[in-house]
Amino acid sequence: MQNVINIIDVARLIASVQGMTAIAAALLIGLGALGTAIGFGLLGGKFLESSARQPEMIKQLRNLMFLLAGLIDVIPMIGVGIALYITFANPFAGAVARYIMERSAGA
């Protein structure tokens, strides 16, 4: 019966790690998207404000705006990549598996 309790404890530990990883991935994607949305809003507002003040600079400002928009857009893409990595190639689950193997080898 002791073996069954250990298997249940291991299953709970792995489920807990996977659940926390899913929450971390969701926060990573959500907060990255929120920050990007705020950044795009500020960028667009400042572009409109500056182009209204100096209409002769619109071409230069537009080029800079699109450059900065591309740089701002990279942030959630990196977040999605990291979230996919920790979701599907979960390094935390590997650490749990190594802990379980060391514990079972020592017993």
N, C-alpha and C positions, 0 to 999 in steps of 0.2 A: 504493500500500500504506500510505502514511503516513496517508491519510484513514481507512482502516479501523481502524487502531490508535487514532486519536483518537476515533472513534465508540465503540469498546470501552471506552476510558478514561472517556468521558462516561457510558456506561451503568453502569460500575462506580461512578462517583461518585454518580449518582442512586440506584442501588440501596443504596449505603452510607447516604445521607441518609434514604431511606425506612426502612431497617432500624433506624437509630438513633432515628428518630421513633417507630416502633412500640414500641421498648424504653422510650422516655421516656413514652409514653402508658400503657403497662402499669404502669410504676413509679408514675406519677401516680395511676392508679386504685387500684392495690393498696395503696400506702401511705396514701392517703386513707381507704380502707375499713378498714385496720388501725387507724388512729388513731381512727376513729369507733367501731369495736368496743370499743376500750379505753375511750373516753370514755363509751359507753353502759354498760359494765360498772361503771365507777366511779360513775356517776350513779345507777344502780339500787341499788348497794350502799349508797351514802350515804343514798338515800331510805329504804330499808328500815331502816337503822340509826336514822335520825332519827325515823321514824314509830314505831319500837318504844320510843324514849325518851320521846317526847311524842305520844301518840295523839290528843290534842285538836287537834293542828296538821296532821293528815293532809290535810285539804282544801286548805289553803294550800300545803303542801309538794307535793301532787300537781299543782296548777296550775303551780307553779314548775318542777317536774320536766318536765312536758310542754312548757313554753315552752323550757326548755334543751334538751330532746330535739329539738325542731324546729330550734333553732339549730345543734346538733351535726350534725344530718342534712343541713344545707346544704353542709357541707364536701365530702363526696364528690360531691354533685351538681355543684358548681362544678368539681371535678376532672374529672368525666365530660365536662362541657361543653368545658373546655379541651383535654382529650384528643381529643375528636371534632374540634375545630377544627384542632389540629395534625396530625391524621391525614388529614382530607379536604380541608382548605384549607391545605395545608402551606406555611407561609411560608418554610421552609428550602429547599424545592424551587424556589420562585420565585427565591430568592437564587442558587441553583446555575444556574438558567436564565439569569439576568441575567449572571452571571460567564461563562458559556459564550458568550453573545451578544457581550459586550464583547471576549472573547479572540478570537473568530472575526472580529470586525470589525477588530480591530487587526492581524490576520495578513495 
